[in-house]
């Protein structure tokens, strides 16, 4: 049976989840400490993490600071897609 292409919303959710989980692993930051930093319950954070469309802009800004998002990661979240190496190169050479 062929795989169904994920919706654009699911693609955006996967990008955000990957960035959050990757930086959590890189900096050894637990879900509990992020929930405390965001001033929300652990259950609420886990719900938002499983469905990132529920994060509001202030949550994303706080996550970017706490998890030390790179500029490329921040741009990927803002655009809702992965940034290509060519786009990064073109931006740097502007």
Phi and psi in degrees as a GROMACS rama.xvg file:
@    title "Ramachandran Plot"
@    xaxis  label "Phi"
@    yaxis  label "Psi"
@TYPE xy
-70.8647  149.715  UNK-2
-76.2326  143.592  UNK-3
-90.4329  133.459  UNK-4
-66.1976  132.86  UNK-5
-65.8364  152.753  UNK-6
-68.2807  160.713  UNK-7
-57.1684  -36.8703  UNK-8
-63.9046  -42.3952  UNK-9
-66.365  -36.9018  UNK-10
-60.3532  -45.5285  UNK-11
-62.7761  -42.3027  UNK-12
-61.2047  -41.0214  UNK-13
-64.7949  -39.0603  UNK-14
-63.1658  -47.5663  UNK-15
-64.1273  -45.6801  UNK-16
-59.9575  -42.8404  UNK-17
-62.5057  -41.1977  UNK-18
-67.15  -45.3016  UNK-19
-62.1767  -51.9392  UNK-20
-64.1913  -40.4379  UNK-21
-62.4308  -44.8948  UNK-22
-72.467  -32.2577  UNK-23
-59.6853  -45.672  UNK-24
-65.5771  -45.4047  UNK-25
-60.1133  -42.6436  UNK-26
-102.596  7.91823  UNK-27
52.9051  54.6136  UNK-28
-110.334  127.786  UNK-29
-85.7044  161.634  UNK-30
-59.3421  -38.4444  UNK-31
-61.1824  -44.0339  UNK-32
-69.6589  -33.7205  UNK-33
-67.5135  -44.0699  UNK-34
-59.2839  -42.1458  UNK-35
-63.9238  -42.3981  UNK-36
-62.6666  -38.1237  UNK-37
-82.9198  -5.43248  UNK-38
61.0331  43.3531  UNK-39
-132.779  164.964  UNK-40
-72.7287  159.376  UNK-41
-60.6825  -41.7522  UNK-42
-61.1982  -41.4909  UNK-43
-64.3716  -43.3109  UNK-44
-61.612  -43.1895  UNK-45
-64.4705  -36.5207  UNK-46
-65.0771  -44.4458  UNK-47
-67.2384  -37.7642  UNK-48
-65.6341  -36.5059  UNK-49
-73.9915  -24.5092  UNK-50
-136.827  79.5937  UNK-51
-59.4228  -16.0762  UNK-52
-61.1226  -19.3548  UNK-53
-81.354  -10.264  UNK-54
-70.1777  135.431  UNK-55
-90.2315  174.145  UNK-56
-61.3276  -39.2302  UNK-57
-65.0218  -36.8194  UNK-58
-62.6645  -44.195  UNK-59
-63.3004  -41.9207  UNK-60
-61.4126  -44.9783  UNK-61
-64.6738  -41.8949  UNK-62
-62.1629  -40.2071  UNK-63
-60.8692  -40.562  UNK-64
-70.239  -49.1797  UNK-65
-68.6152  -38.9285  UNK-66
-95.0052  3.62474  UNK-67
54.7979  56.8126  UNK-68
-60.8292  140.382  UNK-69
-77.1046  163.029  UNK-70
-57.9282  -36.3339  UNK-71
-67.2179  -40.5885  UNK-72
-63.9789  -43.9978  UNK-73
-62.2274  -41.4521  UNK-74
-65.9783  -38.3538  UNK-75
-61.5228  -41.0294  UNK-76
-67.8412  -44.3521  UNK-77
-63.2579  -39.9062  UNK-78
-86.3083  -17.2411  UNK-79
74.8037  23.5453  UNK-80
-156.318  164.015  UNK-81
-70.0748  142.731  UNK-82
-91.4539  133.137  UNK-83
-83.4948  159.172  UNK-84
-61.1105  -36.2715  UNK-85
-63.4699  -40.8089  UNK-86
-64.2683  -40.4104  UNK-87
-64.1232  -46.3067  UNK-88
-60.8937  -45.3011  UNK-89
-62.7103  -38.2737  UNK-90
-66.0553  -43.9472  UNK-91
-64.6968  -37.2759  UNK-92
-86.3651  4.14261  UNK-93
